[in-house]
Amino acid sequence: MNLLVLGRGKTGSLVAEIAAERRHHVRAVGAKENADCSALSHASLSGIDCVIDFTAPHCVIPHIEACVKAGKNMVVGTTGWYKDVGHVRSLVEQHQTGFVYAPNFSVGVNLFLDIVRSAAAALQHEYSGQIFERHHVHKKDAPSGTAIALQRVIREASGKNEDLEITSFREGEVVGLHEVVLESAGDRIYLCHDAKSRRGFAEGAVRAAEWLAGKKGFYDFKDVWREL
Ligand SMILES: NC(=O)c1ccc[n+]([C@@H]2O[C@H](COP(=O)([O-])OP(=O)(O)OC[C@H]3O[C@@H](n4cnc5c(N)ncnc54)[C@H](OP(=O)(O)O)[C@@H]3O)[C@@H](O)[C@H]2O)c1
């Protein structure tokens, strides 16, 4: 495939590396080369099969608008924009492109979400719960998109109206650690996912772009990762 990666930071550069390992043709652009979406004109995007975005919350919506309007498929790993998810979904449907997004593209985290979904039953049996997330000091959004996804999964699976509290820690170079603690008068259940490197996210995003080839529609990675 012919892939354009937006963002040459910690994750985007690894996405480009893994895409090349998987024999795709890949170009990556950073903030300077893409000022005011200059790398996303119809002409610049001609011949691109899919755009993968790992940039920042302040610029991701203009990126999505430019790429979708140009009829390009997209995989969006950037977090911090989910209040606009309705707007993006209708844009994708209107332009009939393919779109996959996720707060976390690692298969391990998506398995973890399934485990947490089962464990949420505890809240119907006099357990209380808390979510903790730890990331590196450079992370721009808090709480993490993954912590918010855990919160949503637990709310939906437990049938409770109240969200569990999320506590965020920013320290050192922690890649991403998420914990769900469920507590009753008699015991405590600890569920934890600890990312050892960014490779899981980057590989998941490239495989999502491969899966999206020739497809249209708006997809959450949690609903498609089993098909990769
Ligand atoms: N979904 C997932 O699995 C997952 C996993 C990891 C991270 N993330 C998310 O992905 C995003 C990036 O994370 P990161 O850790 O890689 O951050 P990072 O190291 O800060 O990298 C962000 C990069 O985006 C570039 N950038 C900023 N504006 C741009 C623009 N308009 N066009 C092109 N590039 C632009 C920056 O370029 P300059 O350096 O030139 O400013 C920087 O290289 C965050 O939202 C993070 O939460 C998601």
The ligand as an ORCA input file, in Angstrom:
! r2SCAN-3c Opt
* xyz 0 1
  N      -4.300      4.937     19.680
  C      -3.132      4.469     20.123
  O      -2.887      3.250     20.135
  C      -2.097      5.444     20.597
  C      -0.834      5.012     21.020
  C       0.128      5.964     21.332
  C      -0.185      7.322     21.226
  N      -1.433      7.699     20.856
  C      -1.805      9.106     20.637
  O      -1.156      9.520     19.448
  C      -0.825     10.903     19.537
  C       0.690     11.072     19.302
  O       1.384     10.451     20.357
  P       2.978     10.443     20.419
  O       3.297      9.859     21.747
  O       3.545      9.847     19.201
  O       3.237     12.024     20.471
  P       4.539     12.855     20.012
  O       5.778     12.062     20.229
  O       4.398     14.195     20.691
  O       4.355     13.023     18.463
  C       3.395     13.868     17.895
  C       3.931     14.295     16.552
  O       2.905     14.964     15.838
  C       3.556     15.935     15.044
  N       2.570     16.934     14.629
  C       1.972     17.912     15.329
  N       1.138     18.610     14.542
  C       1.213     18.047     13.303
  C       0.605     18.306     12.058
  N      -0.287     19.282     11.923
  N       0.915     17.512     10.998
  C       1.804     16.503     11.112
  N       2.438     16.222     12.261
  C       2.126     16.983     13.350
  C       4.634     16.500     15.942
  O       5.590     17.110     15.144
  P       6.683     18.159     15.740
  O       7.542     17.321     16.609
  O       7.342     18.631     14.519
  O       5.866     19.208     16.466
  C       5.124     15.229     16.620
  O       6.178     14.638     15.878
  C      -1.337     11.352     20.919
  O      -2.643     11.871     20.783
  C      -1.368     10.055     21.726
  O      -2.323     10.097     22.771
  C      -2.385      6.783     20.537
*
